[in-house]
Amino acid sequence: MASIQKRNCGWRAVIRRRGRPTLIKAFATKREAEIWGRHIESQFDRGIVEDLRAAKKTIMAELFERYALETAGVKKSASRERHILALLTRHFGKIALAELTTQDIAEFRNMRLEVGRSPATVTNNIHLLSAVVEKAMGEWGY
């Protein structure tokens, strides 16, 4: 069960489970802390909550580099993919995998369209970004 603690400016819920990282979150009210604690623990019981520590530490530039070495190098269009990966690194490189949002991708799309790239080109760029993220989440264990 989540431990609910009174703090100076509100309440804090702490969830500790063997084999899992400790989760801590602050709330304005005790009721919010209890609801969050029950919700997260039910997700633990169903196996839904995943460990995001590695995804929070890994920046997108590392993933693009690994993808270029392991996957893009064996394709026929390797040089073109490396060029697109360099472009994606310039835009998304400093963002952690766990912090990547749809808003970031929409900003990239809008920026590329404003520069004068065709919608098909922008779609292909986003598809490559999607392939890198899927590979990281699937095969690489992020």
C-alpha positions as CSV (number, residue, x, y, z in Angstrom):
1,M,0.0,0.0,0.0
2,A,1.2,3.5,-0.7
3,S,2.6,5.5,2.2
4,I,0.9,8.9,2.5
5,Q,3.0,11.5,4.4
6,K,2.1,15.1,5.4
7,R,4.7,17.5,4.1
8,N,5.2,21.3,4.7
9,C,3.2,22.4,1.6
10,G,1.0,19.3,1.0
11,W,1.0,15.6,0.9
12,R,3.4,13.0,-0.5
13,A,2.6,9.5,-1.7
14,V,5.5,7.0,-1.7
15,I,5.1,3.6,-3.3
16,R,7.7,0.9,-2.6
17,R,7.6,-2.5,-4.2
18,R,10.3,-5.2,-4.3
19,G,11.9,-5.3,-7.7
20,R,10.6,-1.9,-8.7
21,P,11.9,1.6,-8.3
22,T,10.5,3.7,-5.5
23,L,7.8,6.2,-6.9
24,I,7.3,9.5,-5.1
25,K,4.8,12.2,-6.0
26,A,3.6,15.3,-4.2
27,F,0.0,16.5,-4.0
28,A,-2.0,19.4,-2.6
29,T,-4.5,17.2,-0.8
30,K,-4.4,13.8,1.0
31,R,-7.3,12.5,-1.1
32,E,-5.4,13.1,-4.4
33,A,-2.3,11.3,-3.0
34,E,-4.5,8.3,-1.9
35,I,-6.2,8.1,-5.3
36,W,-2.8,8.2,-7.2
37,G,-1.4,5.6,-4.8
38,R,-4.3,3.2,-5.4
39,H,-4.1,3.8,-9.2
40,I,-0.4,3.1,-9.5
41,E,-0.6,0.0,-7.3
42,S,-3.4,-1.4,-9.3
43,Q,-1.3,-0.9,-12.4
44,F,1.6,-2.7,-10.7
45,D,-0.7,-5.6,-10.0
46,R,-1.8,-5.8,-13.6
47,G,1.8,-5.4,-14.9
48,I,1.1,-2.1,-16.7
49,V,3.6,0.2,-15.1
50,E,7.1,-0.1,-16.7
51,D,10.5,1.1,-15.6
52,L,11.3,4.3,-17.4
53,R,14.7,5.0,-15.7
54,A,16.7,4.0,-18.8
55,A,14.4,6.0,-21.1
56,K,14.8,9.1,-18.9
57,K,18.6,8.8,-19.0
58,T,19.0,8.2,-22.7
59,I,18.9,11.1,-25.1
60,M,17.6,10.8,-28.6
61,A,21.1,11.5,-30.1
62,E,22.4,8.3,-28.6
63,L,19.5,6.3,-30.2
64,F,20.0,8.0,-33.6
65,E,23.7,7.1,-33.5
66,R,23.0,3.5,-32.5
67,Y,20.4,3.2,-35.2
68,A,22.8,4.5,-37.8
69,L,25.4,2.0,-36.8
70,E,23.2,-1.1,-36.5
71,T,20.4,-0.6,-38.9
72,A,20.9,2.1,-41.4
73,G,24.3,0.8,-42.5
74,V,22.9,-2.4,-44.0
75,K,20.3,-0.7,-46.1
76,K,20.6,0.3,-49.7
77,S,19.7,3.9,-48.8
78,A,22.2,4.1,-46.0
79,S,23.6,7.5,-46.9
80,R,20.2,9.1,-47.3
81,E,19.1,7.7,-43.9
82,R,22.3,9.0,-42.2
83,H,21.6,12.4,-43.6
84,I,18.0,12.3,-42.2
85,L,19.3,11.0,-38.9
86,A,21.7,13.9,-38.7
87,L,18.8,16.3,-39.2
88,L,16.7,14.5,-36.5
89,T,19.7,14.7,-34.2
90,R,20.0,18.5,-34.6
91,H,16.3,18.9,-33.7
92,F,15.6,16.1,-31.1
93,G,19.2,15.2,-30.0
94,K,19.1,16.7,-26.5
95,I,15.6,15.4,-25.6
96,A,15.4,12.2,-23.5
97,L,13.4,9.4,-24.9
98,A,10.9,9.5,-22.1
99,E,10.5,13.3,-22.6
100,L,9.7,13.1,-26.3
101,T,6.2,14.4,-26.9
102,T,3.8,14.7,-29.8
103,Q,4.2,18.5,-29.5
104,D,7.9,18.1,-30.2
105,I,7.1,16.1,-33.4
106,A,4.5,18.6,-34.5
107,E,6.9,21.5,-34.1
108,F,9.5,19.6,-36.2
109,R,6.8,18.9,-38.9
110,N,5.7,22.6,-39.0
111,M,9.3,23.8,-39.1
112,R,10.1,21.4,-42.0
113,L,7.0,22.5,-43.9
114,E,7.8,26.2,-43.4
115,V,11.3,25.6,-44.8
116,G,9.7,24.4,-48.0
117,R,10.0,20.7,-47.8
118,S,7.2,18.7,-49.4
119,P,4.7,16.9,-47.2
120,A,5.9,13.5,-48.4
121,T,9.5,14.4,-47.4
122,V,8.3,15.5,-43.9
123,T,6.3,12.3,-43.6
124,N,9.3,10.2,-44.5
125,N,11.4,12.1,-41.9
126,I,8.8,11.4,-39.2
127,H,8.5,7.7,-40.2
128,L,12.3,7.3,-39.7
129,L,11.9,8.9,-36.2
130,S,9.1,6.5,-35.5
131,A,11.3,3.6,-36.6
132,V,14.1,4.6,-34.3
133,V,11.7,5.0,-31.3
134,E,10.0,1.6,-32.1
135,K,13.4,-0.1,-32.3
136,A,14.5,1.4,-29.0
137,M,11.3,0.4,-27.2
138,G,11.1,-3.1,-28.8
139,E,14.6,-4.6,-29.5
140,W,16.8,-2.3,-27.3
141,G,14.6,-2.5,-24.2
142,Y,13.8,1.2,-23.5
